Amino acid sequence: MRPGEVFIVGAGPGDPELITLKALRRIREADVILYDRLANEELLQYAKPGAELVYCGKAPGAHSMPQKQINRKLAVYALEGKTVVRLKGGDPFIFGRGGEEALELAAQGIPCEVIPGVTSAVGAAASAGIPLTHRGLSASVAFVTGKRCQDSEAPPRWDLLAQAVDTLVIYMGVGKLAEIRAELLRHGKPDSTPVALIERGTTASQRVVTGTLANIHKLAESTKVMNPALIVVGEVAKVREQLLALQTEADLRIG
Ligand code: SAH
């Protein structure tokens, strides 16, 4: 039997309307959907009747399904001839382990297509009124992880990032905010640098906390910012305040 195809699909940053038409079509056509915690579950309503829905995220108090097991499941379903959707939050190739899944499938000769999604940095920044690049304020942006999967992995080069990049968006970083802040200050970022924390970006429960490198760790603690959240560091974070000040006049919608 010919193996079925696997689609590694980006679900977008949270708001279910931010998925692409192509991704939606693949969800509608799938025999099996393996979905993550960060993929909005509302999207599963588009699955065809009888489609098998497999949750791969972390249950409260438990571990998420190990990556190896996910890779194996994707292959097993495909080898049964099924059309498989691997639905992931944001974009599958941005801190999503989609690359590992694609490599594993390719190594087994299983056809696989990657469908991009709006990554949370892009979605959340837009919905918080923060342009990641902005004339005069930022000519470059870097997506950085605050967490390493294994201790053996090299940490991000905070020394270079602090100096060479205008806007930093840090994924998986709120738990390590104090450490990240200290690294950036140590490597010469001024403590007046604006910082925004965006929790559950693009969703109805989005929350944004703004401050500077001088006080953001204290603000995060007092406001109890929780995952999923992003840290945006750079002068562009203050554009949000400018937009908010003008919001009523211009009827802009910033969360
Ligand atoms: N592939 C995903 C990222 C997965 S890593 C993407 O492209 O967005 C998980 C991290 O993404 C979280 O720890 C958080 O930092 C960030 N994240 C995902 N969804 C988010 C959201 N709605 N709001 C804020 N941060 C989010």
Residues whose N, C-alpha, C, O or C-beta is under 5 A from the ligand:
A	BS01	SAH	P13 G14 G89 G90 D91 P92 I94 F95 G96 T119 S120 A121 A124 I170 Y171 M172 G173 I198 E199 R200 G201 P228 A229 L230
